[in-house]
Amino acid sequence: MPQFFLNKKLIILLISIIFLVSLIGFSLRERDELSWPEQFMKDSAGFVQTIFHKPASAIAGFFENLSDLRNTYEENKNLKARLEEYVKLETEIYDLEKENKELRAMVEKKESLNDYTVTQATVIGRSPERWHETLTVSKGSVNGIEKNMAVITAQGLIGKVKSVSQFTSTVQLLTALDPQNRISAVVQGKKPAYGFIQGFDEDKQALMLTGLLYDADIKEDSNVVTSGLGGVFPEGLVVGTVEEVIIDQYGLTQTAYIKPAANFDDVNDVMIVKRSTAEVNTDSTEGDDL
């Protein structure tokens, strides 16, 4: 009996295998139409796929959008960092170009000065309360700096050394409101006109060249330079150009308003001038020259 059931199961298994192989062969052969079981299975599978496709696509799209958003955030963060670096780099390049331009001008100026020697210094301090009066530079007595030496930039004269310490010096600008801050200067022309740079007109933003003879023929745009007559400042340091000339109330002298060649508000590097020729006693004459 058991042998019979065993044979029966074997027969059923063989029949099932034959049926399955036949079904596979039937499915693989080329046909114009599918059988109804195949249609039913395909339609059922398609229906299930349709049901789950949209939610699955939505979920996948949501996570994909999150990923894109995160990538966009990181990209924007990196771009902002690069933009900040670019702005910083652009500022540094501007400062370097400006400094390079100033140093080149100073080198050219230094090479053209045969009558005197110069010491280059950097501005290290400037009081906001006394912006138009003094500034502090990085050279002192150990560098050979002395009181009353002229101080210039590549553009022109800006003042004199007011006081000296070992490692720094205080420079009094031409714009300082000091009655004793006088410099002997000359208006260049066919007949030079001599006077003193004394005072600064804030309304006109011009230096005042006083003590000019009443009959001096002074033309606008004439160059004004140091005369060298005081014995401390060398001759030929550029001061500026004549903008306007007026006669005093008594008609005895003239005053010329001079547009400064140098920019007093933007001074970073200076040159301190030492006259090469023999100097006179500065203690007795400096009040007339400076």
Phi, psi and omega in degrees: 000309178301326180295327180294313181294326178294318177293326180294317179295323179294320179296317180297319179297317179295318179297319181295319180296317179298318180296318181294317179296320179296319180295319179295317178296323178294322182287329184279339181287150182291128178219153177279331182230149177273154175286162183296327176296321179293319177299316181298316181294318180294317180295319180297314179296319178297321179296315179296318179297321179296319181297317185270347185293311184296310177299319180296319178295320180296315179296315179298319178295323179298311180293327177293321178295320177300318179296318178295320180295318178295318178297321178296318178299313180296320179295316178297321179298315179295321180293321178297317179299317179293324179295318177298319178296322180295315180297317179296316179296320179297319178295316179297320179296318179299315180296319180294319178296319179295314179297319179297318179297317180295316181294321177298317179297322180292321178297315179297321179295317182297321181291338182268356183263102182262338186274351184203165179253156182230152174239123181281140179218160179248140177286122182245356180196147178202122184280128178299328180289334181236044186303321184266013185243305185221161170213161182248134181241167193271014179235144182224205185296330179294341178262009179085013181280137180231159179299143175077006173292146178288148178235127183229165166245184178295338182273325182167188183290137177239341180167205182220164176284120182273316178209158185228134168247185183298317188243353179222166177221150176257128183253127174267123183281159177297337182278358182294141179274076182227116182301333181272359180276079184239143180227129178288124184223166181221140174270120183286145180173189178300320175236106183301144178242123185260145178195195181234130169285113185212105177099165182220126179270110184292327180294316180273348184053050184219148173282152180252123176259106187256171175077016178283141180300146184297331183262008180291132180271096184249123182257151177295151181072007175290147180280143177240128180226167176291146184271335183079004184284341181282345176090353180248305177284134176289163180282143170095007175288128184291130177255311181168205180229151182287129176255323185204149179230131177230153177264141181291171187295340180263353178074019183263328181224171177238154174236130179252136176266124188250125173281118183298142176284328181267154176265108184287340183275345184228078182240118179244321180232141182226169173233128179263126191260131173242123182291133184280327182283169181298137183256151176276173180293111185288337183293332184261335187249347188296331180295333179275336184264330187238000000 
